[in-house]
Amino acid sequence: MLQLNRIHKIFNEGTPDEKVALGDVSLTMNPGDFVTVIGSNGAGKSTLMNMISGVLTPDTGEVIIDGNDVTRVSEFKRSRLIGRVFQDPMAGTAPTMTIEENLAMAYARNKKRTLKSGVTRKRREYFKQVLESLHLNLEDRLNAKVGLLSGGERQALSLLMATFTEPSILLLDEHTAALDPSRAELITSLTKEIVDKYQLTTLMVTHNMQQAIDLGNRLIMMDKGEIILEVNEEQKKDLTVEGLLKEFQRIRGTQMASDKAILA
């Protein structure tokens, strides 16, 4: 469960460059919710993700995860509760380490640290088993350096690493945007499969409006640091890209910023 209570964040306060990144944003996600987030550049989407993950601390407001106030908890400690996949396939993994070593680090994220070896025979078999679910034959390449993988393979591994410990919150930060169409389709399909399998509470930022409509049970639209539209599961069934653009114009009195990625 995730609860954001009136999160407010200002950048460069008191200067000519002052910007309200988030203005009293509130959001509640129940266990198993899959919420997609859309909005033009500068709407506050990434700031919202960084606030939840602990990269940023709000000026005012609260971040609650599983009933615990984590507003002032460090990103490192909060990472035990959160899985995150970034837009850049190079982020989220250690390129000079092997697939097995990367998986071992991710596996230990929410475990107590010990002096025992990071990879046992039993654990290696488990890693092979979960890698098979990606259908990329990575289970036969446990000793391959992650830096040698393609962008799509690396993003699939990042998704697996972020989810196989079943985190309280999964954050997907435009995680298909940097991939070619075929790889983006693969990662989208894997995302749906994994989220459904583990019933993960998921927040996904995307510039692709159709993707935001197709995935998840709820949708929110952001603009200028505010949530200006929330769409529930029932309303989402009849939603279209054209309908979303009309809603933005109705709420803001102007057309959404011209950004080709948004309309993809």
C-alpha positions in Angstrom: 0.0 0.0 0.0 1.2 3.5 -0.8 -0.2 6.8 0.5 1.0 10.3 -0.4 -0.4 13.0 1.9 -0.2 16.5 0.5 3.3 16.3 -0.9 4.7 19.7 -1.7 8.1 20.4 -3.2 9.6 23.6 -4.5 12.9 23.8 -6.4 15.1 26.9 -6.2 12.8 28.6 -3.8 13.2 32.4 -3.5 15.1 32.7 -6.8 14.0 33.7 -10.3 14.1 30.0 -11.2 11.6 29.0 -8.5 9.4 26.1 -9.6 6.6 24.2 -7.8 7.6 20.7 -8.7 4.7 19.1 -6.7 1.8 21.1 -5.3 0.1 19.3 -2.4 -0.2 16.0 -4.3 -2.2 13.3 -2.6 -2.5 9.7 -3.9 -3.6 6.4 -2.3 -2.8 3.1 -3.9 -4.3 -0.1 -2.5 -2.5 -3.4 -2.5 -2.5 -4.7 -6.1 -3.3 -1.4 -7.8 -1.5 -0.7 -11.1 -1.6 3.0 -11.7 -0.3 4.5 -14.9 0.9 8.2 -14.9 0.9 10.5 -17.9 1.7 14.1 -18.5 3.9 16.4 -20.6 7.5 17.2 -19.8 7.8 19.1 -16.5 4.5 17.8 -15.2 6.1 16.4 -12.1 6.1 12.7 -12.9 9.7 12.0 -12.2 9.7 14.1 -9.1 6.7 12.0 -7.9 8.7 8.8 -8.4 11.8 10.3 -6.7 9.7 11.3 -3.7 8.4 7.8 -3.3 11.8 6.2 -3.7 13.5 8.6 -1.3 15.8 10.3 -3.8 13.9 13.6 -2.8 12.4 14.6 0.5 9.2 16.7 0.4 9.1 20.2 1.9 5.8 19.3 3.5 3.7 16.2 3.4 4.0 12.5 4.2 5.0 9.3 2.3 3.4 6.2 3.8 4.3 2.6 2.7 2.6 -0.4 4.2 1.3 1.8 7.0 4.8 3.1 7.9 5.8 6.8 7.6 9.0 6.7 5.5 9.1 10.4 4.6 12.4 10.9 6.3 13.8 7.4 5.7 16.8 7.3 3.4 16.7 6.0 -0.1 19.0 3.1 0.8 16.7 1.9 3.7 13.6 2.4 1.7 15.0 0.3 -1.2 14.1 -2.8 0.8 10.4 -2.0 0.2 10.7 -0.6 -3.4 11.7 -2.0 -6.8 12.4 0.5 -9.5 13.1 0.2 -13.2 14.5 3.2 -15.0 14.2 4.5 -18.6 17.9 3.9 -19.3 18.7 0.2 -19.8 22.2 1.0 -18.4 20.7 2.0 -15.0 19.7 -0.4 -12.3 22.3 -3.1 -13.0 26.1 -3.4 -12.6 27.6 -3.8 -16.1 30.9 -5.2 -15.0 29.3 -7.9 -12.9 27.7 -11.1 -14.2 24.0 -11.8 -14.5 24.3 -14.2 -11.5 26.1 -11.5 -9.4 23.5 -8.9 -10.2 20.7 -11.3 -9.3 22.4 -12.1 -6.0 22.6 -8.5 -5.1 18.9 -7.9 -5.9 17.9 -11.1 -4.0 19.7 -9.8 -0.9 17.9 -6.4 -1.0 15.3 -7.3 1.6 17.3 -9.9 3.4 19.6 -9.7 6.4 23.2 -9.4 5.5 25.4 -12.4 6.4 29.0 -13.6 5.8 27.7 -16.5 3.8 28.4 -16.8 0.1 26.0 -14.8 -2.1 25.3 -17.7 -4.5 24.6 -21.2 -3.3 23.7 -24.1 -5.6 20.1 -23.9 -4.5 20.0 -20.2 -5.2 21.7 -20.6 -8.6 18.9 -23.0 -9.6 16.4 -20.5 -8.4 18.0 -17.8 -10.6 17.9 -20.1 -13.6 14.2 -20.8 -12.9 13.2 -17.1 -12.8 15.3 -16.2 -15.8 13.5 -18.8 -17.8 10.3 -16.7 -17.4 11.9 -14.0 -19.6 12.2 -16.4 -22.6 15.5 -14.8 -23.6 17.8 -17.8 -22.8 19.6 -15.8 -20.1 19.4 -18.8 -17.8 22.2 -20.3 -19.9 24.4 -17.2 -19.6 24.6 -16.7 -15.8 28.4 -15.9 -16.0 28.0 -13.3 -18.8 28.8 -9.7 -18.0 25.6 -7.7 -17.9 27.3 -4.9 -19.9 27.4 -7.3 -22.9 23.7 -7.7 -23.0 21.5 -5.8 -25.5 19.3 -3.0 -24.3 16.2 -5.1 -24.3 17.9 -8.0 -22.5 19.2 -5.7 -19.9 15.9 -4.0 -19.3 14.2 -7.4 -18.9 16.9 -8.3 -16.3 16.3 -5.0 -14.5 12.6 -5.7 -14.4 13.2 -9.2 -13.0 15.7 -7.9 -10.4 13.2 -5.2 -9.3 10.3 -7.7 -8.9 11.4 -11.1 -7.9 11.6 -10.2 -4.2 8.0 -9.0 -4.5 8.5 -5.4 -3.2 5.8 -3.4 -1.5 5.9 -0.9 -4.3 7.1 -1.3 -7.9 8.1 2.0 -9.7 8.4 1.9 -13.5 10.0 5.1 -14.8 9.3 5.2 -18.5 11.0 1.8 -18.6 10.2 1.1 -22.3 10.9 4.6 -23.8 14.5 3.9 -24.8 13.8 0.6 -26.5 13.0 -0.1 -30.2 9.4 -1.0 -30.8 9.8 -4.8 -30.7 11.8 -4.8 -27.5 9.4 -2.2 -26.0 6.6 -4.6 -26.8 8.4 -7.5 -25.1 9.1 -5.5 -21.9 5.5 -4.3 -21.8 4.3 -7.9 -22.1 6.7 -9.1 -19.4 5.6 -6.2 -17.2 2.0 -7.2 -17.4 2.8 -10.9 -16.8 5.0 -10.2 -13.7 2.8 -7.7 -12.1 -0.3 -9.9 -12.6 1.6 -13.0 -11.3 2.8 -11.4 -8.0 -0.1 -8.9 -7.7 2.4 -6.1 -7.3 1.3 -2.6 -6.3 2.7 -0.7 -9.3 3.1 2.9 -10.3 4.2 3.4 -14.0 5.2 6.6 -15.6 4.9 6.7 -19.4 4.8 9.2 -22.3 2.8 6.7 -24.3 -0.9 7.4 -23.8 -2.1 4.2 -25.4 0.2 2.2 -23.2 -1.1 4.0 -20.2 -4.7 3.1 -21.2 -3.9 -0.5 -22.0 -2.0 -1.3 -18.8 -3.2 -1.2 -15.2 -6.5 -0.6 -13.4 -6.2 3.2 -12.8 -4.7 6.2 -14.6 -3.7 9.6 -13.4 -2.8 12.7 -15.5 -0.4 15.3 -14.1 0.3 18.8 -15.2 2.4 21.5 -13.5 3.0 19.5 -10.4 -0.6 18.6 -9.8 -2.8 15.5 -10.4 -5.5 17.0 -12.6 -7.4 13.8 -13.6 -7.9 10.4 -12.1 -9.5 7.6 -14.0 -10.8 4.4 -12.2 -11.0 0.9 -13.6 -14.5 1.1 -14.9 -13.9 4.5 -16.6 -10.7 3.2 -18.1 -12.5 0.5 -20.1 -13.9 3.1 -22.6 -10.9 5.4 -22.5 -9.2 6.6 -25.7 -6.2 8.8 -26.4 -8.5 11.3 -28.1 -10.7 11.3 -24.9 -7.7 12.0 -22.7 -6.6 14.9 -24.9 -10.2 16.3 -24.7 -10.2 15.9 -20.9 -6.9 17.9 -20.6 -8.3 20.7 -22.8 -11.5 20.7 -20.7 -9.6 21.0 -17.4 -6.8 23.3 -18.5 -8.6 25.3 -21.2 -5.8 24.6 -23.6 -4.3 21.8 -25.7 -1.7 19.5 -24.2 1.9 20.5 -25.1 2.9 19.3 -28.5 5.1 16.3 -27.7 5.1 13.4 -30.2 6.0 10.9 -27.6 2.9 11.7 -25.6 0.7 10.7 -28.5 2.5 7.5 -29.4 
